């Protein structure tokens, strides 16, 4: 009778994402956070969160993401609130 050995391996991975905000570009005051924070366009926010732009708009309408609209009509999403929302969805 043969004796079989069983080896069990566990692999853990971590994912890091670096978001660089250029000086003066989309670093705005978030009224909800009450501080200056990095702001992303809807497209950038969707790409970062792995969601569609439509989902980003739905989260904004539901009050789950902080946002700011510029004088030119550009909608910017607060990076801090997006990070928190992404963290909550992955738990």
N, CA, C and O atoms as CSV, one atom per row, in Angstrom:
chain,resi,resn,atom,element,x,y,z
A,1,UNK,N,N,0.840,-1.179,0.000
A,1,UNK,CA,C,0.000,0.000,0.000
A,1,UNK,C,C,0.888,1.247,0.000
A,1,UNK,O,O,1.796,1.382,0.821
A,2,UNK,N,N,0.607,2.149,-0.933
A,2,UNK,CA,C,1.382,3.386,-1.045
A,2,UNK,C,C,0.824,4.454,-0.114
A,2,UNK,O,O,-0.388,4.582,0.061
A,3,UNK,N,N,1.725,5.204,0.468
A,3,UNK,CA,C,1.325,6.337,1.302
A,3,UNK,C,C,1.456,7.601,0.455
A,3,UNK,O,O,2.506,7.865,-0.130
A,4,UNK,N,N,0.398,8.360,0.399
A,4,UNK,CA,C,0.412,9.601,-0.380
A,4,UNK,C,C,0.579,10.783,0.558
A,4,UNK,O,O,-0.008,10.846,1.638
A,5,UNK,N,N,1.384,11.695,0.115
A,5,UNK,CA,C,1.560,12.933,0.869
A,5,UNK,C,C,0.716,14.016,0.215
A,5,UNK,O,O,0.614,14.098,-1.009
A,6,UNK,N,N,0.134,14.819,1.034
A,6,UNK,CA,C,-0.684,15.917,0.526
A,6,UNK,C,C,-0.049,17.225,0.973
A,6,UNK,O,O,0.228,17.428,2.155
A,7,UNK,N,N,0.172,18.091,0.024
A,7,UNK,CA,C,0.741,19.405,0.317
A,7,UNK,C,C,-0.338,20.449,0.041
A,7,UNK,O,O,-0.935,20.481,-1.035
A,8,UNK,N,N,-0.568,21.284,1.020
A,8,UNK,CA,C,-1.556,22.343,0.872
A,8,UNK,C,C,-0.840,23.682,0.871
A,8,UNK,O,O,-0.028,23.970,1.750
A,9,UNK,N,N,-1.153,24.498,-0.132
A,9,UNK,CA,C,-0.514,25.809,-0.250
A,9,UNK,C,C,-1.591,26.886,-0.221
A,9,UNK,O,O,-2.677,26.721,-0.777
A,10,UNK,N,N,-1.268,27.972,0.428
A,10,UNK,CA,C,-2.149,29.132,0.451
A,10,UNK,C,C,-1.401,30.298,-0.177
A,10,UNK,O,O,-0.265,30.600,0.188
A,11,UNK,N,N,-2.059,30.940,-1.125
A,11,UNK,CA,C,-1.449,32.082,-1.801
A,11,UNK,C,C,-2.283,33.315,-1.484
A,11,UNK,O,O,-3.499,33.321,-1.676
A,12,UNK,N,N,-1.629,34.341,-1.003
A,12,UNK,CA,C,-2.303,35.606,-0.729
A,12,UNK,C,C,-1.745,36.660,-1.670
A,12,UNK,O,O,-0.537,36.733,-1.896
A,13,UNK,N,N,-2.631,37.466,-2.212
A,13,UNK,CA,C,-2.183,38.540,-3.089
A,13,UNK,C,C,-2.741,39.860,-2.576
A,13,UNK,O,O,-3.800,39.905,-1.949
A,14,UNK,N,N,-2.026,40.903,-2.847
A,14,UNK,CA,C,-2.482,42.246,-2.516
A,14,UNK,C,C,-2.460,43.066,-3.781
A,14,UNK,O,O,-1.595,42.891,-4.639
A,15,UNK,N,N,-3.407,43.950,-3.889
A,15,UNK,CA,C,-3.493,44.805,-5.062
A,15,UNK,C,C,-3.291,46.249,-4.619
A,15,UNK,O,O,-3.968,46.728,-3.709
A,16,UNK,N,N,-2.375,46.924,-5.253
A,16,UNK,CA,C,-2.109,48.328,-4.953
A,16,UNK,C,C,-2.404,49.151,-6.198
A,16,UNK,O,O,-2.104,48.733,-7.316
A,17,UNK,N,N,-2.977,50.291,-5.998
A,17,UNK,CA,C,-3.243,51.197,-7.098
A,17,UNK,C,C,-2.712,52.564,-6.715
A,17,UNK,O,O,-3.028,53.091,-5.648
A,18,UNK,N,N,-1.923,53.118,-7.572
A,18,UNK,CA,C,-1.392,54.454,-7.342
A,18,UNK,C,C,-2.157,55.428,-8.224
A,18,UNK,O,O,-2.214,55.269,-9.443
A,19,UNK,N,N,-2.733,56.421,-7.601
A,19,UNK,CA,C,-3.441,57.459,-8.339
A,19,UNK,C,C,-2.634,58.731,-8.184
A,19,UNK,O,O,-2.426,59.215,-7.071
A,20,UNK,N,N,-2.189,59.259,-9.283
A,20,UNK,CA,C,-1.400,60.490,-9.247
A,20,UNK,C,C,-2.268,61.658,-9.699
A,20,UNK,O,O,-2.879,61.631,-10.767
A,21,UNK,N,N,-2.302,62.647,-8.881
A,21,UNK,CA,C,-3.051,63.857,-9.210
A,21,UNK,C,C,-2.032,64.950,-9.492
A,21,UNK,O,O,-1.246,65.324,-8.622
A,22,UNK,N,N,-2.054,65.448,-10.701
A,22,UNK,CA,C,-1.118,66.515,-11.065
A,22,UNK,C,C,-1.486,67.797,-10.331
A,22,UNK,O,O,-2.656,68.068,-10.060
A,23,UNK,N,N,-0.477,68.562,-10.024
A,23,UNK,CA,C,-0.678,69.819,-9.293
A,23,UNK,C,C,-1.732,70.680,-9.986
A,23,UNK,O,O,-1.632,70.961,-11.180
A,24,UNK,N,N,-2.726,71.088,-9.234
A,24,UNK,CA,C,-3.756,71.963,-9.771
A,24,UNK,C,C,-4.812,71.262,-10.603
A,24,UNK,O,O,-5.761,71.902,-11.054
A,25,UNK,N,N,-4.670,69.966,-10.817
A,25,UNK,CA,C,-5.636,69.265,-11.661
A,25,UNK,C,C,-6.534,68.378,-10.806
A,25,UNK,O,O,-6.073,67.382,-10.249
A,26,UNK,N,N,-7.772,68.722,-10.703
A,26,UNK,CA,C,-8.789,67.945,-9.995
A,26,UNK,C,C,-8.448,67.688,-8.532
A,26,UNK,O,O,-8.667,66.587,-8.027
A,27,UNK,N,N,-7.935,68.659,-7.878
A,27,UNK,CA,C,-7.742,68.595,-6.429
A,27,UNK,C,C,-8.597,69.722,-5.882
A,27,UNK,O,O,-8.186,70.882,-5.871
A,28,UNK,N,N,-9.788,69.369,-5.431
A,28,UNK,CA,C,-10.801,70.367,-5.108
A,28,UNK,C,C,-11.281,70.216,-3.664
A,28,UNK,O,O,-10.941,69.254,-2.975
A,29,UNK,N,N,-12.071,71.179,-3.233
A,29,UNK,CA,C,-12.654,71.121,-1.900
A,29,UNK,C,C,-13.931,70.292,-1.952
A,29,UNK,O,O,-14.839,70.592,-2.727
A,30,UNK,N,N,-14.002,69.249,-1.127
A,30,UNK,CA,C,-15.209,68.422,-1.009
A,30,UNK,C,C,-16.001,68.947,0.185
A,30,UNK,O,O,-15.541,68.878,1.324
A,31,UNK,N,N,-17.190,69.471,-0.087
A,31,UNK,CA,C,-18.011,70.041,0.991
A,31,UNK,C,C,-18.455,68.980,1.992
A,31,UNK,O,O,-18.590,69.269,3.181
A,32,UNK,N,N,-18.679,67.770,1.528
A,32,UNK,CA,C,-19.137,66.706,2.426
A,32,UNK,C,C,-18.019,66.243,3.346
A,32,UNK,O,O,-18.240,66.030,4.538
A,33,UNK,N,N,-16.810,66.086,2.792
A,33,UNK,CA,C,-15.644,65.703,3.609
A,33,UNK,C,C,-15.131,66.891,4.421
A,33,UNK,O,O,-14.456,66.723,5.436
A,34,UNK,N,N,-15.465,68.098,3.950
A,34,UNK,CA,C,-15.002,69.346,4.545
A,34,UNK,C,C,-13.478,69.472,4.497
A,34,UNK,O,O,-12.845,69.913,5.456
A,35,UNK,N,N,-12.908,69.075,3.361
A,35,UNK,CA,C,-11.460,69.190,3.158
A,35,UNK,C,C,-11.144,69.121,1.668
A,35,UNK,O,O,-11.972,68.704,0.858
A,36,UNK,N,N,-9.939,69.536,1.329
A,36,UNK,CA,C,-9.477,69.382,-0.046
A,36,UNK,C,C,-9.165,67.913,-0.277
A,36,UNK,O,O,-8.528,67.264,0.552
A,37,UNK,N,N,-9.619,67.397,-1.409
A,37,UNK,CA,C,-9.441,65.980,-1.708
A,37,UNK,C,C,-9.221,65.799,-3.204
A,37,UNK,O,O,-9.654,66.631,-4.002
A,38,UNK,N,N,-8.559,64.725,-3.585
A,38,UNK,CA,C,-8.440,64.418,-5.014
A,38,UNK,C,C,-9.833,64.167,-5.591
A,38,UNK,O,O,-10.667,63.514,-4.964
A,39,UNK,N,N,-10.068,64.684,-6.766
A,39,UNK,CA,C,-11.348,64.492,-7.437
A,39,UNK,C,C,-11.094,63.822,-8.783
A,39,UNK,O,O,-10.136,64.153,-9.481
A,40,UNK,N,N,-11.950,62.889,-9.133
A,40,UNK,CA,C,-11.828,62.154,-10.387
A,40,UNK,C,C,-13.022,62.460,-11.278
A,40,UNK,O,O,-14.121,62.731,-10.795
A,41,UNK,N,N,-12.792,62.414,-12.579
A,41,UNK,CA,C,-13.924,62.507,-13.492
A,41,UNK,C,C,-14.725,61.217,-13.351
A,41,UNK,O,O,-14.242,60.248,-12.764
A,42,UNK,N,N,-15.928,61.199,-13.877
A,42,UNK,CA,C,-16.768,60.000,-13.792
A,42,UNK,C,C,-16.071,58.824,-14.477
A,42,UNK,O,O,-16.108,57.704,-13.968
A,43,UNK,N,N,-15.445,59.064,-15.612
A,43,UNK,CA,C,-14.730,58.003,-16.330
A,43,UNK,C,C,-13.572,57.464,-15.504
A,43,UNK,O,O,-13.379,56.251,-15.422
A,44,UNK,N,N,-12.800,58.356,-14.891
A,44,UNK,CA,C,-11.683,57.926,-14.041
A,44,UNK,C,C,-12.191,57.149,-12.826
A,44,UNK,O,O,-11.606,56.138,-12.436
A,45,UNK,N,N,-13.283,57.631,-12.233
A,45,UNK,CA,C,-13.862,56.969,-11.062
A,45,UNK,C,C,-14.347,55.564,-11.415
A,45,UNK,O,O,-14.129,54.617,-10.659
A,46,UNK,N,N,-14.998,55.437,-12.557
A,46,UNK,CA,C,-15.493,54.128,-12.998
A,46,UNK,C,C,-14.337,53.165,-13.229
A,46,UNK,O,O,-14.402,51.996,-12.847
A,47,UNK,N,N,-13.293,53.661,-13.850
A,47,UNK,CA,C,-12.113,52.825,-14.112
A,47,UNK,C,C,-11.461,52.394,-12.802
A,47,UNK,O,O,-11.101,51.227,-12.647
A,48,UNK,N,N,-11.308,53.306,-11.873
A,48,UNK,CA,C,-10.688,52.997,-10.584
A,48,UNK,C,C,-11.500,51.957,-9.808
A,48,UNK,O,O,-10.945,51.014,-9.245
A,49,UNK,N,N,-12.823,52.144,-9.787
A,49,UNK,CA,C,-13.686,51.281,-8.976
A,49,UNK,C,C,-14.079,49.987,-9.678
A,49,UNK,O,O,-14.650,49.090,-9.057
A,50,UNK,N,N,-13.775,49.887,-10.968
A,50,UNK,CA,C,-14.170,48.690,-11.710
A,50,UNK,C,C,-15.679,48.628,-11.915
A,50,UNK,O,O,-16.280,47.554,-11.914
A,51,UNK,N,N,-16.273,49.800,-12.090
A,51,UNK,CA,C,-17.725,49.909,-12.276
A,51,UNK,C,C,-17.993,50.633,-13.585
A,51,UNK,O,O,-17.080,51.175,-14.208
A,52,UNK,N,N,-19.231,50.635,-13.985
A,52,UNK,CA,C,-19.605,51.407,-15.165
A,52,UNK,C,C,-19.857,52.862,-14.752
A,52,UNK,O,O,-20.072,53.159,-13.577
A,53,UNK,N,N,-19.827,53.743,-15.721
A,53,UNK,CA,C,-20.139,55.155,-15.455
A,53,UNK,C,C,-21.561,55.283,-14.924
A,53,UNK,O,O,-21.840,56.111,-14.057
A,54,UNK,N,N,-22.446,54.464,-15.448
A,54,UNK,CA,C,-23.846,54.487,-15.009
A,54,UNK,C,C,-23.952,54.173,-13.510
A,54,UNK,O,O,-24.717,54.814,-12.789
A,55,UNK,N,N,-23.180,53.184,-13.052
A,55,UNK,CA,C,-23.185,52.825,-11.630
A,55,UNK,C,C,-22.673,53.987,-10.786
A,55,UNK,O,O,-23.196,54.254,-9.704
A,56,UNK,N,N,-21.642,54.680,-11.287
A,56,UNK,CA,C,-21.111,55.848,-10.569
A,56,UNK,C,C,-22.213,56.900,-10.418
A,56,UNK,O,O,-22.395,57.454,-9.334
A,57,UNK,N,N,-22.947,57.177,-11.498
A,57,UNK,CA,C,-24.044,58.150,-11.430
A,57,UNK,C,C,-25.124,57.688,-10.449
A,57,UNK,O,O,-25.677,58.505,-9.713
A,58,UNK,N,N,-25.428,56.394,-10.433
A,58,UNK,CA,C,-26.434,55.868,-9.502
A,58,UNK,C,C,-25.988,56.044,-8.051
A,58,UNK,O,O,-26.795,56.390,-7.188
A,59,UNK,N,N,-24.706,55.805,-7.786
A,59,UNK,CA,C,-24.177,55.980,-6.430
A,59,UNK,C,C,-24.209,57.449,-6.011
A,59,UNK,O,O,-24.467,57.764,-4.849
A,60,UNK,N,N,-23.944,58.344,-6.965
A,60,UNK,CA,C,-24.019,59.783,-6.682
A,60,UNK,C,C,-25.462,60.159,-6.338
A,60,UNK,O,O,-25.711,60.852,-5.352
A,61,UNK,N,N,-26.413,59.696,-7.164
A,61,UNK,CA,C,-27.825,60.010,-6.932
A,61,UNK,C,C,-28.330,59.435,-5.612
A,61,UNK,O,O,-29.216,60.009,-4.979
A,62,UNK,N,N,-27.763,58.299,-5.196
A,62,UNK,CA,C,-28.161,57.669,-3.929
A,62,UNK,C,C,-27.478,58.321,-2.728
A,62,UNK,O,O,-27.757,57.968,-1.583
A,63,UNK,N,N,-26.579,59.279,-2.996
A,63,UNK,CA,C,-25.881,59.971,-1.920
A,63,UNK,C,C,-24.722,59.180,-1.331
A,63,UNK,O,O,-24.234,59.506,-0.249
A,64,UNK,N,N,-24.279,58.146,-2.032
A,64,UNK,CA,C,-23.194,57.309,-1.526
A,64,UNK,C,C,-21.811,57.808,-1.940
A,64,UNK,O,O,-20.804,57.396,-1.365
A,65,UNK,N,N,-21.760,58.686,-2.927
A,65,UNK,CA,C,-20.493,59.281,-3.360
A,65,UNK,C,C,-20.596,60.794,-3.266
A,65,UNK,O,O,-21.634,61.376,-3.580
A,66,UNK,N,N,-19.525,61.419,-2.836
A,66,UNK,CA,C,-19.451,62.882,-2.797
A,66,UNK,C,C,-19.057,63.352,-4.193
A,66,UNK,O,O,-18.316,62.669,-4.901
A,67,UNK,N,N,-19.550,64.504,-4.577
A,67,UNK,CA,C,-19.216,65.024,-5.901
A,67,UNK,C,C,-19.226,66.538,-5.881
A,67,UNK,O,O,-19.694,67.180,-4.941
A,68,UNK,N,N,-18.695,67.069,-6.945
A,68,UNK,CA,C,-18.666,68.519,-7.137
A,68,UNK,C,C,-18.820,68.775,-8.620
A,68,UNK,O,O,-18.237,68.063,-9.438
A,69,UNK,N,N,-19.584,69.767,-8.972
A,69,UNK,CA,C,-19.727,70.141,-10.371
A,69,UNK,C,C,-18.991,71.455,-10.586
A,69,UNK,O,O,-19.201,72.419,-9.849
A,70,UNK,N,N,-18.134,71.491,-11.589
A,70,UNK,CA,C,-17.352,72.696,-11.867
A,70,UNK,C,C,-18.215,73.721,-12.598
A,70,UNK,O,O,-19.328,73.420,-13.030
A,71,UNK,N,N,-17.691,74.924,-12.727
A,71,UNK,CA,C,-18.404,75.997,-13.427
A,71,UNK,C,C,-18.660,75.642,-14.889
A,71,UNK,O,O,-19.610,76.137,-15.496
A,72,UNK,N,N,-17.812,74.784,-15.449
A,72,UNK,CA,C,-17.981,74.374,-16.849
A,72,UNK,C,C,-18.891,73.155,-16.987
A,72,UNK,O,O,-19.115,72.671,-18.097
A,73,UNK,N,N,-19.419,72.652,-15.858
A,73,UNK,CA,C,-20.342,71.522,-15.909
A,73,UNK,C,C,-19.698,70.152,-15.769
A,73,UNK,O,O,-20.372,69.131,-15.906
A,74,UNK,N,N,-18.400,70.124,-15.496
A,74,UNK,CA,C,-17.704,68.850,-15.327
A,74,UNK,C,C,-18.028,68.279,-13.949
A,74,UNK,O,O,-17.874,68.968,-12.940
A,75,UNK,N,N,-18.471,67.037,-13.902
A,75,UNK,CA,C,-18.798,66.379,-12.645
A,75,UNK,C,C,-17.558,65.661,-12.127
A,75,UNK,O,O,-16.974,64.825,-12.816
A,76,UNK,N,N,-17.167,66.002,-10.899
A,76,UNK,CA,C,-15.992,65.387,-10.282
A,76,UNK,C,C,-16.422,64.596,-9.056
A,76,UNK,O,O,-17.252,65.049,-8.267
A,77,UNK,N,N,-15.845,63.407,-8.906
A,77,UNK,CA,C,-16.182,62.501,-7.804
A,77,UNK,C,C,-15.057,62.534,-6.780
A,77,UNK,O,O,-13.882,62.456,-7.139
A,78,UNK,N,N,-15.414,62.650,-5.516
A,78,UNK,CA,C,-14.444,62.669,-4.424
A,78,UNK,C,C,-13.768,61.298,-4.316
A,78,UNK,O,O,-14.432,60.279,-4.130
A,79,UNK,N,N,-12.458,61.295,-4.434
A,79,UNK,CA,C,-11.694,60.047,-4.379
A,79,UNK,C,C,-11.852,59.351,-3.032
A,79,UNK,O,O,-11.939,58.124,-2.980
A,80,UNK,N,N,-11.889,60.114,-1.946
A,80,UNK,CA,C,-12.008,59.518,-0.611
A,80,UNK,C,C,-13.329,58.765,-0.452
A,80,UNK,O,O,-13.350,57.658,0.086
A,81,UNK,N,N,-14.426,59.356,-0.915
A,81,UNK,CA,C,-15.722,58.676,-0.799
A,81,UNK,C,C,-15.785,57.469,-1.732
A,81,UNK,O,O,-16.399,56.456,-1.397
A,82,UNK,N,N,-15.155,57.574,-2.896
A,82,UNK,CA,C,-15.115,56.450,-3.834
A,82,UNK,C,C,-14.312,55.289,-3.254
A,82,UNK,O,O,-14.712,54.131,-3.377
A,83,UNK,N,N,-13.191,55.595,-2.628
A,83,UNK,CA,C,-12.372,54.555,-1.993
A,83,UNK,C,C,-13.147,53.854,-0.886
A,83,UNK,O,O,-13.096,52.630,-0.763
A,84,UNK,N,N,-13.865,54.636,-0.079
A,84,UNK,CA,C,-14.662,54.060,1.008
A,84,UNK,C,C,-15.777,53.178,0.450
A,84,UNK,O,O,-16.039,52.099,0.981
A,85,UNK,N,N,-16.425,53.626,-0.605
A,85,UNK,CA,C,-17.502,52.845,-1.226
A,85,UNK,C,C,-16.953,51.553,-1.818
A,85,UNK,O,O,-17.563,50.492,-1.685
A,86,UNK,N,N,-15.814,51.648,-2.462
A,86,UNK,CA,C,-15.185,50.451,-3.048
A,86,UNK,C,C,-14.819,49.459,-1.945
A,86,UNK,O,O,-15.014,48.253,-2.099
A,87,UNK,N,N,-14.294,49.965,-0.843
A,87,UNK,CA,C,-13.925,49.116,0.302
A,87,UNK,C,C,-15.161,48.422,0.872
A,87,UNK,O,O,-15.117,47.232,1.185
A,88,UNK,N,N,-16.262,49.160,1.006
A,88,UNK,CA,C,-17.503,48.581,1.546
A,88,UNK,C,C,-18.086,47.511,0.635
A,88,UNK,O,O,-18.654,46.530,1.116
A,89,UNK,N,N,-17.954,47.689,-0.673
A,89,UNK,CA,C,-18.498,46.720,-1.629
A,89,UNK,C,C,-17.684,45.445,-1.701
A,89,UNK,O,O,-18.203,44.411,-2.121
A,90,UNK,N,N,-16.418,45.491,-1.301
A,90,UNK,CA,C,-15.563,44.309,-1.380
A,90,UNK,C,C,-15.516,43.521,-0.080
A,90,UNK,O,O,-14.771,42.545,0.017
A,91,UNK,N,N,-16.284,43.916,0.908
A,91,UNK,CA,C,-16.292,43.185,2.189
A,91,UNK,C,C,-17.279,42.050,2.145
A,91,UNK,O,O,-17.428,41.322,3.127
